[in-house]
Structure formats: structure tokens, C-alpha cells
Amino acid sequence: MTQSTTQAPASRGSWASSGLPGQRQADPAVAIDSACRMLGLTTIRGRWEEFAGQALREHSSYADFLAELLESECEDRDERRKARRVKEAGFPRSKRIEDFKFEKNPNVSPAVVNTLTTMGWVQAGQPLCLIGDSGTGKSHLLIGIGTAIAEAGGRVRYTTAANLVNELAEAADDKQLGRTIKKYGRVDLLCLDELGYVKLDRHGAELLFQIFTEREERHAIAIASNRPFVEWDETFTDKRLCQAIVDRLTFEAHIIETGTESYRLASTTAKRKAAAA
């Protein structure tokens, strides 16, 4: 008996069952595009021809070509992740620590601030207090540090004290206070700006106190205030509640005093003098 020499057709692999063209019959560009769409490889899909051309010119090995391509995908994904985290934080404007003019404010130590751009203090649930007059760089530091933490992978949320109290009051009226407090309790770093600009009645202070209690020693909070601690009783009119809030925000806290000389005012004055000269 003679055996048949007819071979079974070559398997087209898992691509065919996934709606992708067969490997042997397909145009490689079409196959790569389809596979990248399926796998969500946005950068590779858009740049593989560029990298292939470069590899050809430089006589790179297949392994080197693949490594460069995958590294590019990872780098782009990391940048998109950073941008998404920063956007989710809700900062009102873009501020980076790299742009802070330390030479204009000798009260602020670059070494101290740089340690706060890493996740250590956030993971330890420590507070950060930025205290100083208007125009001394508090908000810049708050947003810049928050941005760095977001880019490092932390979940960050920015708001002003007044906006947060209003949101909590509305949530209480809608019987959603517990849910709102838990929402703010989940983020790794809460950046609370303009604390002390608006006087809070007892109810507002109690609402804010619940946020501080929810986060105490578990999740970090950073505040910026134009009032020294000894004047906080002008913001929180209930003295006992004021003391409790100060205690929570200063226990094992990083405290940076930005001073009293307004950089914005000095900069504006210098520009006017230069224009008049």
C-alpha cells in the first residue's frame, strides 16, 4: 500500500481566528497594523516603519530592532500615563518644580523641596504645610510637588479649601457626604490650596475636619495657607476645632515657610522700572 504524500495545509495560526490575515499570504504592513490595533500598541503601529528603516541603515540585529521598538512603546505609554494622572488631579494651571525660581526666594530650600517630589512622604501619609504671604510661591510649590507625585504614579487631587467645603456641604444636603469623604480619602495626595483665605463657620470647619480625620496618618495631605498657625483661629472660629485641625496637619509634617516678600510684586515692579528707564 502506498502512503499519500499529500500534506495538510499549513495552519494559519491564531491570527486567522482573530480576524487577522494569515501570516504567509498577508502584506506584512497590513498584518503589523492589524496586530498592533488588537494589542493596543499605538506607538509601534505608528513608528515601526521608521525603526525598521533605521535598523536597516545601521545593520542592527533583529533583537536590537525589537528592543528599540518595545522601549519606544513603553516610554510613550509611561508619558501618556503621567499626563493622564496630572490631568485627573485637576490642577488649575501647569506648574513644575523645575520652573520655580529658588534664587528669588531664599526661604525655600531646593534640597528640601526635591525630597518632596518623590513618593516616600506620600506613602508614609505625612502632611505638608506651605505657609507664607501671597505671591511667595506657595501655590507654585503645591502644584509642582503634586504634579511630580502624579507623574511618579500617585493618585493626586487638587482643590481649594473653599471649593472643598462647598462640595462637602452640597454632598451633605444630598445625603452623599459619606461617599464624597471616601472619594477624597482614596487619593494618595490631597492638595488643598488657599486654606485661610476664607473664614469658615463651625459647620464648614467640621466638614473639613472629617476629611483630615479620614486621611490622618494613612494618606498624605498638602496645604497652602497665607496665615501662620497662630492666626488659624481667625479662619476656624471654634478654637477647639481649630486646635484639632492644627494638630492633625502638623503631626510629623513637613513645614515650609515661604516668607512675606511677594515675588510677583517684586517682578512686576522690576518690569515697570525697566520699561520706564
Secondary structure, DSSP 4 states (H G I P E B T S, - for coil): -PPP-PPPPPP-HHHHHTTPPPTTTS-HHHHHHHHHHHHT-HHHHHHHHHHHHHHHHHT--HHHHHHHHHHHHHHHHHHHHHHHHHHHHT-SS---GGG--GGG-TTS-HHHHHHTTSSHHHHTT--EEEEE-TTSSHHHHHHHHHHHHHHTT--EEEEEHHHHHHHHHHHHHTT-HHHHHHHHHHSSEEEEEEETSS-B-HHHHHHHHHHHHHHTTTSEEEEEESS-GGGGGGTB-SHHHHHHHHHHHHTT-EEEEEESS-HHHHHHHHHHHHHH-
